[in-house]
Structure formats: C-alpha cells, structure tokens
Amino acid sequence: MPRSLAFCVNKIADNLGYLELDYGLRHPSHDLIEAVGARLKANSIASVMEAGLHEFLSGFIADNARLGQQIERDFRFYG
C-alpha cells in the first residue's frame, strides 16, 4: 500500500507540474504535494510500523484533505 500511495502522490505532482508549465504559475499546492511526497520517501515500512500504521494513515489522510482543499483554492474549483 505505501507504494500505491507514493505512486498516486507522484502522479498528482506530475499533473500539478504540467499545470505549472502550461500556465507559468506556481501555487501553494505545488509546495504541499512536494512536502507530502518527501514525507512518504522519508519513511520506511519499519518506521511506519514502529510509529503505528493507523497514525501514519491518519496523517496521510489529513495531508490529502489539505492538499485537495489547497488545489481547490489555487485553481478555483469552488463547489
């Protein structure tokens, strides 16, 4: 599962990168996805299990929610 989370984060980062290239604008969501990716890369399976899988997943879910909200603000996806 951590590999699939990392894959998804990388794809989001790629797509935000394409938007940055197309529009020539860098938004806070770009920095946020880089931080999420760095946190994923900094953890090993052993460190995740040691700290607690539930805590790791709860933190990832919170990061993902913040990222979604930031993308909404940055690209004006208001509901």
PDB file with SEQRES, HELIX, SHEET and CRYST1 records, atoms N, CA, C and O in Angstrom:
SEQRES   1 A   79  MET PRO ARG SER LEU ALA PHE CYS VAL ASN LYS ILE ALA          
SEQRES   2 A   79  ASP ASN LEU GLY TYR LEU GLU LEU ASP TYR GLY LEU ARG          
SEQRES   3 A   79  HIS PRO SER HIS ASP LEU ILE GLU ALA VAL GLY ALA ARG          
SEQRES   4 A   79  LEU LYS ALA ASN SER ILE ALA SER VAL MET GLU ALA GLY          
SEQRES   5 A   79  LEU HIS GLU PHE LEU SER GLY PHE ILE ALA ASP ASN ALA          
SEQRES   6 A   79  ARG LEU GLY GLN GLN ILE GLU ARG ASP PHE ARG PHE TYR          
SEQRES   7 A   79  GLY                                                          
HELIX    1 AA1 PRO A    2  TYR A   23  1                                  22    
HELIX    2 AA2 PRO A   28  ALA A   42  1                                  15    
HELIX    3 AA3 ILE A   45  ALA A   51  1                                   7    
HELIX    4 AA4 LEU A   53  ASP A   74  1                                  22    
CRYST1    1.000    1.000    1.000  90.00  90.00  90.00 P 1           1          
ATOM      1  N   MET A   1       0.801  -1.198   0.000  1.00  0.00           N  
ATOM      2  CA  MET A   1       0.000   0.000   0.000  1.00  0.00           C  
ATOM      3  C   MET A   1       0.854   1.277   0.000  1.00  0.00           C  
ATOM      4  O   MET A   1       0.495   2.231  -0.691  1.00  0.00           O  
ATOM      5  N   PRO A   2       1.961   1.336   0.739  1.00  0.00           N  
ATOM      6  CA  PRO A   2       2.756   2.572   0.673  1.00  0.00           C  
ATOM      7  C   PRO A   2       3.229   2.892  -0.743  1.00  0.00           C  
ATOM      8  O   PRO A   2       3.316   4.062  -1.114  1.00  0.00           O  
ATOM      9  N   ARG A   3       3.536   1.863  -1.538  1.00  0.00           N  
ATOM     10  CA  ARG A   3       3.952   2.130  -2.914  1.00  0.00           C  
ATOM     11  C   ARG A   3       2.819   2.743  -3.716  1.00  0.00           C  
ATOM     12  O   ARG A   3       3.047   3.632  -4.538  1.00  0.00           O  
ATOM     13  N   SER A   4       1.591   2.273  -3.483  1.00  0.00           N  
ATOM     14  CA  SER A   4       0.465   2.842  -4.231  1.00  0.00           C  
ATOM     15  C   SER A   4       0.198   4.277  -3.800  1.00  0.00           C  
ATOM     16  O   SER A   4      -0.173   5.108  -4.629  1.00  0.00           O  
ATOM     17  N   LEU A   5       0.379   4.583  -2.520  1.00  0.00           N  
ATOM     18  CA  LEU A   5       0.232   5.968  -2.063  1.00  0.00           C  
ATOM     19  C   LEU A   5       1.307   6.839  -2.720  1.00  0.00           C  
ATOM     20  O   LEU A   5       1.017   7.941  -3.188  1.00  0.00           O  
ATOM     21  N   ALA A   6       2.538   6.346  -2.754  1.00  0.00           N  
ATOM     22  CA  ALA A   6       3.627   7.099  -3.373  1.00  0.00           C  
ATOM     23  C   ALA A   6       3.367   7.293  -4.870  1.00  0.00           C  
ATOM     24  O   ALA A   6       3.636   8.365  -5.412  1.00  0.00           O  
ATOM     25  N   PHE A   7       2.846   6.262  -5.536  1.00  0.00           N  
ATOM     26  CA  PHE A   7       2.529   6.366  -6.960  1.00  0.00           C  
ATOM     27  C   PHE A   7       1.497   7.473  -7.183  1.00  0.00           C  
ATOM     28  O   PHE A   7       1.661   8.308  -8.073  1.00  0.00           O  
ATOM     29  N   CYS A   8       0.441   7.478  -6.381  1.00  0.00           N  
ATOM     30  CA  CYS A   8      -0.608   8.496  -6.524  1.00  0.00           C  
ATOM     31  C   CYS A   8      -0.073   9.896  -6.265  1.00  0.00           C  
ATOM     32  O   CYS A   8      -0.400  10.830  -6.997  1.00  0.00           O  
ATOM     33  N   VAL A   9       0.737  10.048  -5.243  1.00  0.00           N  
ATOM     34  CA  VAL A   9       1.324  11.353  -4.931  1.00  0.00           C  
ATOM     35  C   VAL A   9       2.202  11.812  -6.091  1.00  0.00           C  
ATOM     36  O   VAL A   9       2.169  12.983  -6.469  1.00  0.00           O  
ATOM     37  N   ASN A  10       2.986  10.896  -6.658  1.00  0.00           N  
ATOM     38  CA  ASN A  10       3.832  11.259  -7.799  1.00  0.00           C  
ATOM     39  C   ASN A  10       3.001  11.692  -8.997  1.00  0.00           C  
ATOM     40  O   ASN A  10       3.375  12.633  -9.696  1.00  0.00           O  
ATOM     41  N   LYS A  11       1.880  11.022  -9.247  1.00  0.00           N  
ATOM     42  CA  LYS A  11       1.016  11.398 -10.371  1.00  0.00           C  
ATOM     43  C   LYS A  11       0.384  12.769 -10.150  1.00  0.00           C  
ATOM     44  O   LYS A  11       0.272  13.562 -11.085  1.00  0.00           O  
ATOM     45  N   ILE A  12      -0.026  13.047  -8.924  1.00  0.00           N  
ATOM     46  CA  ILE A  12      -0.575  14.377  -8.613  1.00  0.00           C  
ATOM     47  C   ILE A  12       0.506  15.433  -8.823  1.00  0.00           C  
ATOM     48  O   ILE A  12       0.248  16.489  -9.400  1.00  0.00           O  
ATOM     49  N   ALA A  13       1.714  15.144  -8.351  1.00  0.00           N  
ATOM     50  CA  ALA A  13       2.825  16.083  -8.532  1.00  0.00           C  
ATOM     51  C   ALA A  13       3.109  16.305 -10.015  1.00  0.00           C  
ATOM     52  O   ALA A  13       3.345  17.435 -10.443  1.00  0.00           O  
ATOM     53  N   ASP A  14       3.086  15.224 -10.797  1.00  0.00           N  
ATOM     54  CA  ASP A  14       3.291  15.358 -12.246  1.00  0.00           C  
ATOM     55  C   ASP A  14       2.235  16.265 -12.865  1.00  0.00           C  
ATOM     56  O   ASP A  14       2.562  17.162 -13.642  1.00  0.00           O  
ATOM     57  N   ASN A  15       0.986  16.036 -12.527  1.00  0.00           N  
ATOM     58  CA  ASN A  15      -0.103  16.825 -13.119  1.00  0.00           C  
ATOM     59  C   ASN A  15      -0.045  18.284 -12.682  1.00  0.00           C  
ATOM     60  O   ASN A  15      -0.301  19.183 -13.483  1.00  0.00           O  
ATOM     61  N   LEU A  16       0.285  18.521 -11.428  1.00  0.00           N  
ATOM     62  CA  LEU A  16       0.454  19.909 -10.990  1.00  0.00           C  
ATOM     63  C   LEU A  16       1.638  20.552 -11.713  1.00  0.00           C  
ATOM     64  O   LEU A  16       1.610  21.739 -12.039  1.00  0.00           O  
ATOM     65  N   GLY A  17       2.668  19.761 -11.957  1.00  0.00           N  
ATOM     66  CA  GLY A  17       3.815  20.262 -12.715  1.00  0.00           C  
ATOM     67  C   GLY A  17       3.434  20.646 -14.135  1.00  0.00           C  
ATOM     68  O   GLY A  17       3.899  21.663 -14.649  1.00  0.00           O  
ATOM     69  N   TYR A  18       2.583  19.834 -14.780  1.00  0.00           N  
ATOM     70  CA  TYR A  18       2.111  20.174 -16.130  1.00  0.00           C  
ATOM     71  C   TYR A  18       1.330  21.487 -16.114  1.00  0.00           C  
ATOM     72  O   TYR A  18       1.486  22.319 -17.008  1.00  0.00           O  
ATOM     73  N   LEU A  19       0.493  21.667 -15.099  1.00  0.00           N  
ATOM     74  CA  LEU A  19      -0.259  22.920 -14.990  1.00  0.00           C  
ATOM     75  C   LEU A  19       0.674  24.108 -14.786  1.00  0.00           C  
ATOM     76  O   LEU A  19       0.459  25.184 -15.345  1.00  0.00           O  
ATOM     77  N   GLU A  20       1.711  23.901 -13.979  1.00  0.00           N  
ATOM     78  CA  GLU A  20       2.681  24.971 -13.749  1.00  0.00           C  
ATOM     79  C   GLU A  20       3.371  25.356 -15.058  1.00  0.00           C  
ATOM     80  O   GLU A  20       3.556  26.539 -15.344  1.00  0.00           O  
ATOM     81  N   LEU A  21       3.746  24.359 -15.844  1.00  0.00           N  
ATOM     82  CA  LEU A  21       4.384  24.643 -17.133  1.00  0.00           C  
ATOM     83  C   LEU A  21       3.432  25.339 -18.097  1.00  0.00           C  
ATOM     84  O   LEU A  21       3.818  26.287 -18.781  1.00  0.00           O  
ATOM     85  N   ASP A  22       2.195  24.871 -18.153  1.00  0.00           N  
ATOM     86  CA  ASP A  22       1.218  25.446 -19.080  1.00  0.00           C  
ATOM     87  C   ASP A  22       0.871  26.890 -18.746  1.00  0.00           C  
ATOM     88  O   ASP A  22       0.761  27.731 -19.638  1.00  0.00           O  
ATOM     89  N   TYR A  23       0.698  27.176 -17.451  1.00  0.00           N  
ATOM     90  CA  TYR A  23       0.225  28.498 -17.043  1.00  0.00           C  
ATOM     91  C   TYR A  23       1.335  29.412 -16.517  1.00  0.00           C  
ATOM     92  O   TYR A  23       1.124  30.610 -16.333  1.00  0.00           O  
ATOM     93  N   GLY A  24       2.506  28.844 -16.279  1.00  0.00           N  
ATOM     94  CA  GLY A  24       3.607  29.652 -15.774  1.00  0.00           C  
ATOM     95  C   GLY A  24       3.397  30.150 -14.359  1.00  0.00           C  
ATOM     96  O   GLY A  24       3.981  31.154 -13.951  1.00  0.00           O  
ATOM     97  N   LEU A  25       2.564  29.448 -13.615  1.00  0.00           N  
ATOM     98  CA  LEU A  25       2.276  29.844 -12.229  1.00  0.00           C  
ATOM     99  C   LEU A  25       2.548  28.684 -11.282  1.00  0.00           C  
ATOM    100  O   LEU A  25       2.211  27.534 -11.562  1.00  0.00           O  
ATOM    101  N   ARG A  26       3.161  29.014 -10.165  1.00  0.00           N  
ATOM    102  CA  ARG A  26       3.384  28.025  -9.115  1.00  0.00           C  
ATOM    103  C   ARG A  26       2.514  28.422  -7.931  1.00  0.00           C  
ATOM    104  O   ARG A  26       2.536  29.566  -7.478  1.00  0.00           O  
ATOM    105  N   HIS A  27       1.753  27.460  -7.443  1.00  0.00           N  
ATOM    106  CA  HIS A  27       0.811  27.719  -6.358  1.00  0.00           C  
ATOM    107  C   HIS A  27       1.254  26.994  -5.083  1.00  0.00           C  
ATOM    108  O   HIS A  27       2.129  26.129  -5.132  1.00  0.00           O  
ATOM    109  N   PRO A  28       0.658  27.343  -3.955  1.00  0.00           N  
ATOM    110  CA  PRO A  28       0.963  26.638  -2.713  1.00  0.00           C  
ATOM    111  C   PRO A  28       0.724  25.123  -2.787  1.00  0.00           C  
ATOM    112  O   PRO A  28       1.376  24.362  -2.072  1.00  0.00           O  
ATOM    113  N   SER A  29      -0.193  24.687  -3.636  1.00  0.00           N  
ATOM    114  CA  SER A  29      -0.441  23.247  -3.754  1.00  0.00           C  
ATOM    115  C   SER A  29       0.791  22.515  -4.292  1.00  0.00           C  
ATOM    116  O   SER A  29       0.983  21.338  -3.990  1.00  0.00           O  
ATOM    117  N   HIS A  30       1.625  23.189  -5.080  1.00  0.00           N  
ATOM    118  CA  HIS A  30       2.858  22.579  -5.573  1.00  0.00           C  
ATOM    119  C   HIS A  30       3.802  22.289  -4.407  1.00  0.00           C  
ATOM    120  O   HIS A  30       4.404  21.218  -4.337  1.00  0.00           O  
ATOM    121  N   ASP A  31       3.923  23.239  -3.508  1.00  0.00           N  
ATOM    122  CA  ASP A  31       4.783  23.041  -2.337  1.00  0.00           C  
ATOM    123  C   ASP A  31       4.221  21.961  -1.427  1.00  0.00           C  
ATOM    124  O   ASP A  31       4.968  21.163  -0.860  1.00  0.00           O  
ATOM    125  N   LEU A  32       2.916  21.941  -1.293  1.00  0.00           N  
ATOM    126  CA  LEU A  32       2.273  20.963  -0.416  1.00  0.00           C  
ATOM    127  C   LEU A  32       2.469  19.545  -0.936  1.00  0.00           C  
ATOM    128  O   LEU A  32       2.773  18.647  -0.150  1.00  0.00           O  
ATOM    129  N   ILE A  33       2.304  19.317  -2.238  1.00  0.00           N  
ATOM    130  CA  ILE A  33       2.473  17.965  -2.768  1.00  0.00           C  
ATOM    131  C   ILE A  33       3.935  17.535  -2.659  1.00  0.00           C  
ATOM    132  O   ILE A  33       4.215  16.356  -2.442  1.00  0.00           O  
ATOM    133  N   GLU A  34       4.864  18.470  -2.804  1.00  0.00           N  
ATOM    134  CA  GLU A  34       6.276  18.137  -2.622  1.00  0.00           C  
ATOM    135  C   GLU A  34       6.555  17.717  -1.187  1.00  0.00           C  
ATOM    136  O   GLU A  34       7.324  16.785  -0.953  1.00  0.00           O  
ATOM    137  N   ALA A  35       5.935  18.397  -0.222  1.00  0.00           N  
ATOM    138  CA  ALA A  35       6.119  18.048   1.182  1.00  0.00           C  
ATOM    139  C   ALA A  35       5.523  16.675   1.496  1.00  0.00           C  
ATOM    140  O   ALA A  35       6.120  15.890   2.233  1.00  0.00           O  
ATOM    141  N   VAL A  36       4.354  16.390   0.938  1.00  0.00           N  
ATOM    142  CA  VAL A  36       3.718  15.080   1.154  1.00  0.00           C  
ATOM    143  C   VAL A  36       4.603  13.990   0.563  1.00  0.00           C  
ATOM    144  O   VAL A  36       4.825  12.959   1.198  1.00  0.00           O  
ATOM    145  N   GLY A  37       5.107  14.209  -0.641  1.00  0.00           N  
ATOM    146  CA  GLY A  37       5.992  13.237  -1.273  1.00  0.00           C  
ATOM    147  C   GLY A  37       7.268  13.019  -0.479  1.00  0.00           C  
ATOM    148  O   GLY A  37       7.733  11.887  -0.344  1.00  0.00           O  
ATOM    149  N   ALA A  38       7.828  14.084   0.042  1.00  0.00           N  
ATOM    150  CA  ALA A  38       9.053  13.969   0.843  1.00  0.00           C  
ATOM    151  C   ALA A  38       8.803  13.168   2.117  1.00  0.00           C  
ATOM    152  O   ALA A  38       9.649  12.373   2.527  1.00  0.00           O  
ATOM    153  N   ARG A  39       7.643  13.373   2.747  1.00  0.00           N  
ATOM    154  CA  ARG A  39       7.319  12.599   3.951  1.00  0.00           C  
ATOM    155  C   ARG A  39       7.172  11.115   3.633  1.00  0.00           C  
ATOM    156  O   ARG A  39       7.603  10.262   4.408  1.00  0.00           O  
ATOM    157  N   LEU A  40       6.563  10.815   2.492  1.00  0.00           N  
ATOM    158  CA  LEU A  40       6.435   9.410   2.102  1.00  0.00           C  
ATOM    159  C   LEU A  40       7.802   8.788   1.849  1.00  0.00           C  
ATOM    160  O   LEU A  40       8.060   7.663   2.276  1.00  0.00           O  
ATOM    161  N   LYS A  41       8.677   9.510   1.158  1.00  0.00           N  
ATOM    162  CA  LYS A  41      10.004   8.983   0.846  1.00  0.00           C  
ATOM    163  C   LYS A  41      10.865   8.832   2.096  1.00  0.00           C  
ATOM    164  O   LYS A  41      11.735   7.963   2.148  1.00  0.00           O  
ATOM    165  N   ALA A  42      10.631   9.663   3.093  1.00  0.00           N  
ATOM    166  CA  ALA A  42      11.446   9.637   4.308  1.00  0.00           C  
ATOM    167  C   ALA A  42      11.111   8.458   5.214  1.00  0.00           C  
ATOM    168  O   ALA A  42      11.890   8.127   6.108  1.00  0.00           O  
ATOM    169  N   ASN A  43       9.964   7.821   4.996  1.00  0.00           N  
ATOM    170  CA  ASN A  43       9.538   6.717   5.862  1.00  0.00           C  
ATOM    171  C   ASN A  43       9.821   5.375   5.214  1.00  0.00           C  
ATOM    172  O   ASN A  43       9.618   5.183   4.016  1.00  0.00           O  
ATOM    173  N   SER A  44      10.291   4.461   6.031  1.00  0.00           N  
ATOM    174  CA  SER A  44      10.409   3.069   5.610  1.00  0.00           C  
ATOM    175  C   SER A  44       9.230   2.309   6.210  1.00  0.00           C  
ATOM    176  O   SER A  44       8.531   2.814   7.088  1.00  0.00           O  
ATOM    177  N   ILE A  45       9.022   1.096   5.725  1.00  0.00           N  
ATOM    178  CA  ILE A  45       7.957   0.263   6.293  1.00  0.00           C  
ATOM    179  C   ILE A  45       8.192   0.072   7.785  1.00  0.00           C  
ATOM    180  O   ILE A  45       7.253   0.113   8.580  1.00  0.00           O  
ATOM    181  N   ALA A  46       9.441  -0.133   8.156  1.00  0.00           N  
ATOM    182  CA  ALA A  46       9.765  -0.341   9.570  1.00  0.00           C  
ATOM    183  C   ALA A  46       9.405   0.892  10.406  1.00  0.00           C  
ATOM    184  O   ALA A  46       8.850   0.768  11.497  1.00  0.00           O  
ATOM    185  N   SER A  47       9.725   2.080   9.887  1.00  0.00           N  
ATOM    186  CA  SER A  47       9.424   3.290  10.663  1.00  0.00           C  
ATOM    187  C   SER A  47       7.920   3.533  10.748  1.00  0.00           C  
ATOM    188  O   SER A  47       7.423   4.023  11.762  1.00  0.00           O  
ATOM    189  N   VAL A  48       7.194   3.189   9.677  1.00  0.00           N  
ATOM    190  CA  VAL A  48       5.736   3.333   9.702  1.00  0.00           C  
ATOM    191  C   VAL A  48       5.144   2.395  10.743  1.00  0.00           C  
ATOM    192  O   VAL A  48       4.291   2.798  11.535  1.00  0.00           O  
ATOM    193  N   MET A  49       5.590   1.155  10.744  1.00  0.00           N  
ATOM    194  CA  MET A  49       5.054   0.183  11.700  1.00  0.00           C  
ATOM    195  C   MET A  49       5.438   0.545  13.132  1.00  0.00           C  
ATOM    196  O   MET A  49       4.647   0.370  14.059  1.00  0.00           O  
ATOM    197  N   GLU A  50       6.644   1.043  13.302  1.00  0.00           N  
ATOM    198  CA  GLU A  50       7.095   1.429  14.640  1.00  0.00           C  
ATOM    199  C   GLU A  50       6.264   2.588  15.195  1.00  0.00           C  
ATOM    200  O   GLU A  50       5.888   2.584  16.367  1.00  0.00           O  
ATOM    201  N   ALA A  51       5.979   3.580  14.344  1.00  0.00           N  
ATOM    202  CA  ALA A  51       5.190   4.737  14.777  1.00  0.00           C  
ATOM    203  C   ALA A  51       3.705   4.404  14.842  1.00  0.00           C  
ATOM    204  O   ALA A  51       2.947   5.050  15.567  1.00  0.00           O  
ATOM    205  N   GLY A  52       3.294   3.394  14.079  1.00  0.00           N  
ATOM    206  CA  GLY A  52       1.889   2.992  14.077  1.00  0.00           C  
ATOM    207  C   GLY A  52       1.262   3.224  12.716  1.00  0.00           C  
ATOM    208  O   GLY A  52       1.246   4.344  12.206  1.00  0.00           O  
ATOM    209  N   LEU A  53       0.748   2.153  12.137  1.00  0.00           N  
ATOM    210  CA  LEU A  53       0.126   2.241  10.821  1.00  0.00           C  
ATOM    211  C   LEU A  53      -1.092   3.156  10.844  1.00  0.00           C  
ATOM    212  O   LEU A  53      -1.301   3.943   9.921  1.00  0.00           O  
ATOM    213  N   HIS A  54      -1.889   3.052  11.894  1.00  0.00           N  
ATOM    214  CA  HIS A  54      -3.088   3.893  11.999  1.00  0.00           C  
ATOM    215  C   HIS A  54      -2.703   5.373  12.006  1.00  0.00           C  
ATOM    216  O   HIS A  54      -3.324   6.185  11.321  1.00  0.00           O  
ATOM    217  N   GLU A  55      -1.685   5.713  12.777  1.00  0.00           N  
ATOM    218  CA  GLU A  55      -1.239   7.102  12.858  1.00  0.00           C  
ATOM    219  C   GLU A  55      -0.699   7.585  11.517  1.00  0.00           C  
ATOM    220  O   GLU A  55      -0.966   8.712  11.100  1.00  0.00           O  
ATOM    221  N   PHE A  56       0.065   6.720  10.842  1.00  0.00           N  
ATOM    222  CA  PHE A  56       0.599   7.071   9.532  1.00  0.00           C  
ATOM    223  C   PHE A  56      -0.526   7.338   8.540  1.00  0.00           C  
ATOM    224  O   PHE A  56      -0.517   8.345   7.832  1.00  0.00           O  
ATOM    225  N   LEU A  57      -1.489   6.431   8.495  1.00  0.00           N  
ATOM    226  CA  LEU A  57      -2.603   6.588   7.558  1.00  0.00           C  
ATOM    227  C   LEU A  57      -3.473   7.787   7.913  1.00  0.00           C  
ATOM    228  O   LEU A  57      -3.941   8.495   7.022  1.00  0.00           O  
ATOM    229  N   SER A  58      -3.693   8.018   9.190  1.00  0.00           N  
ATOM    230  CA  SER A  58      -4.472   9.195   9.606  1.00  0.00           C  
ATOM    231  C   SER A  58      -3.772  10.479   9.168  1.00  0.00           C  
ATOM    232  O   SER A  58      -4.419  11.413   8.692  1.00  0.00           O  
ATOM    233  N   GLY A  59      -2.463  10.523   9.328  1.00  0.00           N  
ATOM    234  CA  GLY A  59      -1.701  11.689   8.887  1.00  0.00           C  
ATOM    235  C   GLY A  59      -1.750  11.868   7.385  1.00  0.00           C  
ATOM    236  O   GLY A  59      -1.872  12.988   6.888  1.00  0.00           O  
ATOM    237  N   PHE A  60      -1.653  10.751   6.654  1.00  0.00           N  
ATOM    238  CA  PHE A  60      -1.717  10.826   5.194  1.00  0.00           C  
ATOM    239  C   PHE A  60      -3.090  11.316   4.738  1.00  0.00           C  
ATOM    240  O   PHE A  60      -3.188  12.145   3.833  1.00  0.00           O  
ATOM    241  N   ILE A  61      -4.130  10.814   5.355  1.00  0.00           N  
ATOM    242  CA  ILE A  61      -5.491  11.248   5.005  1.00  0.00           C  
ATOM    243  C   ILE A  61      -5.660  12.744   5.277  1.00  0.00           C  
ATOM    244  O   ILE A  61      -6.262  13.456   4.473  1.00  0.00           O  
ATOM    245  N   ALA A  62      -5.135  13.217   6.397  1.00  0.00           N  
ATOM    246  CA  ALA A  62      -5.216  14.650   6.722  1.00  0.00           C  
ATOM    247  C   ALA A  62      -4.427  15.474   5.696  1.00  0.00           C  
ATOM    248  O   ALA A  62      -4.898  16.516   5.238  1.00  0.00           O  
ATOM    249  N   ASP A  63      -3.218  15.000   5.335  1.00  0.00           N  
ATOM    250  CA  ASP A  63      -2.420  15.692   4.312  1.00  0.00           C  
ATOM    251  C   ASP A  63      -3.166  15.738   2.987  1.00  0.00           C  
ATOM    252  O   ASP A  63      -3.181  16.764   2.307  1.00  0.00           O  
ATOM    253  N   ASN A  64      -3.782  14.622   2.627  1.00  0.00           N  
ATOM    254  CA  ASN A  64      -4.515  14.527   1.370  1.00  0.00           C  
ATOM    255  C   ASN A  64      -5.707  15.500   1.360  1.00  0.00           C  
ATOM    256  O   ASN A  64      -5.982  16.135   0.342  1.00  0.00           O  
ATOM    257  N   ALA A  65      -6.397  15.609   2.474  1.00  0.00           N  
ATOM    258  CA  ALA A  65      -7.528  16.544   2.568  1.00  0.00           C  
ATOM    259  C   ALA A  65      -7.046  17.988   2.430  1.00  0.00           C  
ATOM    260  O   ALA A  65      -7.673  18.791   1.740  1.00  0.00           O  
ATOM    261  N   ARG A  66      -5.922  18.318   3.094  1.00  0.00           N  
ATOM    262  CA  ARG A  66      -5.355  19.673   2.973  1.00  0.00           C  
ATOM    263  C   ARG A  66      -4.946  19.959   1.529  1.00  0.00           C  
ATOM    264  O   ARG A  66      -5.169  21.054   1.012  1.00  0.00           O  
ATOM    265  N   LEU A  67      -4.350  18.969   0.897  1.00  0.00           N  
ATOM    266  CA  LEU A  67      -3.935  19.138  -0.490  1.00  0.00           C  
ATOM    267  C   LEU A  67      -5.144  19.387  -1.386  1.00  0.00           C  
ATOM    268  O   LEU A  67      -5.115  20.288  -2.226  1.00  0.00           O  
ATOM    269  N   GLY A  68      -6.191  18.610  -1.220  1.00  0.00           N  
ATOM    270  CA  GLY A  68      -7.402  18.801  -2.024  1.00  0.00           C  
ATOM    271  C   GLY A  68      -7.997  20.183  -1.838  1.00  0.00           C  
ATOM    272  O   GLY A  68      -8.426  20.817  -2.802  1.00  0.00           O  
ATOM    273  N   GLN A  69      -8.022  20.646  -0.601  1.00  0.00           N  
ATOM    274  CA  GLN A  69      -8.551  21.982  -0.329  1.00  0.00           C  
ATOM    275  C   GLN A  69      -7.666  23.064  -0.957  1.00  0.00           C  
ATOM    276  O   GLN A  69      -8.166  24.065  -1.470  1.00  0.00           O  
ATOM    277  N   GLN A  70      -6.354  22.852  -0.910  1.00  0.00           N  
ATOM    278  CA  GLN A  70      -5.440  23.839  -1.486  1.00  0.00           C  
ATOM    279  C   GLN A  70      -5.558  23.872  -3.010  1.00  0.00           C  
ATOM    280  O   GLN A  70      -5.530  24.947  -3.609  1.00  0.00           O  
ATOM    281  N   ILE A  71      -5.689  22.709  -3.633  1.00  0.00           N  
ATOM    282  CA  ILE A  71      -5.880  22.663  -5.084  1.00  0.00           C  
ATOM    283  C   ILE A  71      -7.180  23.367  -5.454  1.00  0.00           C  
ATOM    284  O   ILE A  71      -7.242  24.087  -6.451  1.00  0.00           O  
ATOM    285  N   GLU A  72      -8.215  23.158  -4.649  1.00  0.00           N  
ATOM    286  CA  GLU A  72      -9.498  23.836  -4.886  1.00  0.00           C  
ATOM    287  C   GLU A  72      -9.321  25.347  -4.863  1.00  0.00           C  
ATOM    288  O   GLU A  72      -9.850  26.051  -5.723  1.00  0.00           O  
ATOM    289  N   ARG A  73      -8.571  25.851  -3.874  1.00  0.00           N  
ATOM    290  CA  ARG A  73      -8.353  27.304  -3.787  1.00  0.00           C  
ATOM    291  C   ARG A  73      -7.469  27.799  -4.931  1.00  0.00           C  
ATOM    292  O   ARG A  73      -7.760  28.816  -5.561  1.00  0.00           O  
ATOM    293  N   ASP A  74      -6.379  27.057  -5.191  1.00  0.00           N  
ATOM    294  CA  ASP A  74      -5.420  27.508  -6.199  1.00  0.00           C  
ATOM    295  C   ASP A  74      -6.014  27.579  -7.594  1.00  0.00           C  
ATOM    296  O   ASP A  74      -5.715  28.495  -8.360  1.00  0.00           O  
ATOM    297  N   PHE A  75      -6.859  26.606  -7.922  1.00  0.00           N  
ATOM    298  CA  PHE A  75      -7.396  26.529  -9.272  1.00  0.00           C  
ATOM    299  C   PHE A  75      -8.878  26.871  -9.355  1.00  0.00           C  
ATOM    300  O   PHE A  75      -9.536  26.636 -10.369  1.00  0.00           O  
ATOM    301  N   ARG A  76      -9.386  27.433  -8.257  1.00  0.00           N  
ATOM    302  CA  ARG A  76     -10.762  27.952  -8.188  1.00  0.00           C  
ATOM    303  C   ARG A  76     -11.825  26.909  -8.552  1.00  0.00           C  
ATOM    304  O   ARG A  76     -12.726  27.168  -9.350  1.00  0.00           O  
ATOM    305  N   PHE A  77     -11.694  25.728  -7.945  1.00  0.00           N  
ATOM    306  CA  PHE A  77     -12.697  24.662  -8.131  1.00  0.00           C  
ATOM    307  C   PHE A  77     -13.740  24.771  -7.036  1.00  0.00           C  
ATOM    308  O   PHE A  77     -13.877  23.865  -6.215  1.00  0.00           O  
ATOM    309  N   TYR A  78     -14.468  25.861  -7.018  1.00  0.00           N  
ATOM    310  CA  TYR A  78     -15.446  26.086  -5.956  1.00  0.00           C  
ATOM    311  C   TYR A  78     -16.740  25.339  -6.269  1.00  0.00           C  
ATOM    312  O   TYR A  78     -17.246  25.372  -7.390  1.00  0.00           O  
ATOM    313  N   GLY A  79     -17.259  24.664  -5.242  1.00  0.00           N  
ATOM    314  CA  GLY A  79     -18.495  23.899  -5.411  1.00  0.00           C  
ATOM    315  C   GLY A  79     -19.668  24.722  -5.179  1.00  0.00           C  
ATOM    316  O   GLY A  79     -20.794  24.235  -5.279  1.00  0.00           O  
TER     317      GLY A  79                                                      
END                                                                             
